[in-house]
Amino acid sequence: MFAKIYQPAKTAMQSGKANTADWVLEFEAAAARRIDPLMGWTSSDDTTAGQVRLTFETKDAAISYATSRNIPFEVKDAARSTPVAKAYSDNFAFRRRKPWTH
């Protein structure tokens, strides 16, 4: 039972950074999912892979939880980009390096 600890990225459906501050501990699947021959749905007998998702306020709290329960884990640090201040007038600025197209 291997786990990964990461900070989720923001979804494409939101412009803010909601639900990205917490750290998540998820278990990886122990077996491959199988396809139901009649309906074509995928299913698995492993409940920890898709149904168990633990959230923590800090990365250290998630690591200490995994180590206290002897769960092997991998920490994936996301590269956070710095926001760039942009304005509509920047599209027409003289310092613009790329040609403006629509």
C-alpha positions in Angstrom: 0.0 0.0 0.0 2.0 2.9 -1.4 0.8 6.5 -0.9 1.6 9.8 -2.5 1.5 13.2 -0.8 0.9 16.3 -2.8 -0.8 19.7 -3.0 -3.7 19.6 -5.6 -3.6 22.0 -8.4 -6.5 24.4 -9.1 -9.1 23.0 -11.4 -9.7 24.5 -14.9 -13.2 25.5 -13.8 -12.1 28.1 -11.3 -10.0 31.2 -11.5 -9.1 31.3 -7.8 -7.0 29.0 -5.8 -9.7 27.4 -3.6 -8.8 23.9 -2.2 -5.2 24.2 -3.1 -3.7 25.1 0.3 -4.2 21.6 1.9 -2.0 18.6 1.4 -3.5 15.4 0.2 -2.5 11.8 1.0 -3.8 9.3 -1.6 -3.2 5.6 -1.9 -2.1 4.2 -5.3 -4.1 1.3 -6.8 -2.9 -2.2 -5.8 -4.4 -3.8 -8.8 -5.4 -2.7 -12.3 -9.0 -1.7 -12.9 -11.1 -4.1 -15.0 -13.7 -3.3 -17.6 -17.2 -4.7 -17.2 -18.0 -6.6 -20.4 -21.7 -5.7 -20.5 -21.7 -2.0 -19.6 -18.1 -1.0 -20.3 -17.7 0.6 -16.8 -14.4 0.2 -15.0 -14.3 -1.3 -11.5 -11.9 -2.4 -8.9 -12.0 -4.3 -5.6 -9.5 -2.0 -4.0 -11.3 0.6 -1.9 -8.2 2.4 -0.8 -7.2 3.6 -4.3 -10.2 5.6 -5.3 -12.2 6.2 -2.2 -9.7 7.1 0.6 -8.3 10.6 0.4 -6.9 12.3 3.5 -6.3 16.0 3.7 -3.8 17.7 6.0 -3.1 21.4 6.7 0.7 21.0 6.3 3.1 18.8 4.5 4.7 17.8 7.8 1.4 16.6 9.2 0.9 14.4 6.2 4.4 13.0 6.4 4.1 12.3 10.2 0.8 10.5 9.7 2.3 8.2 7.0 5.4 7.5 9.1 3.5 6.8 12.3 1.4 4.2 10.4 4.4 2.7 8.5 3.0 3.7 5.1 5.6 4.1 2.3 5.0 7.4 0.6 6.4 9.8 -2.0 6.1 13.6 -1.7 5.4 15.4 -4.9 6.1 19.1 -4.6 4.3 21.2 -7.2 6.2 24.0 -8.9 4.1 27.1 -8.1 4.2 29.9 -10.6 4.2 33.5 -9.6 1.3 35.4 -10.9 2.0 38.0 -13.6 0.2 41.3 -13.4 -1.4 41.9 -16.7 -3.6 44.6 -18.1 -5.5 45.0 -21.3 -3.2 47.9 -22.3 -0.2 45.5 -22.3 -1.5 44.0 -25.5 -0.7 47.3 -27.3 2.5 48.3 -25.5 5.7 49.2 -27.4 7.7 46.9 -25.3 5.7 43.9 -26.5 8.1 41.3 -28.0 5.6 39.1 -29.9 3.2 40.3 -32.6 -0.4 40.8 -31.4 -2.8 38.4 -33.2 -6.4 37.5 -32.6 
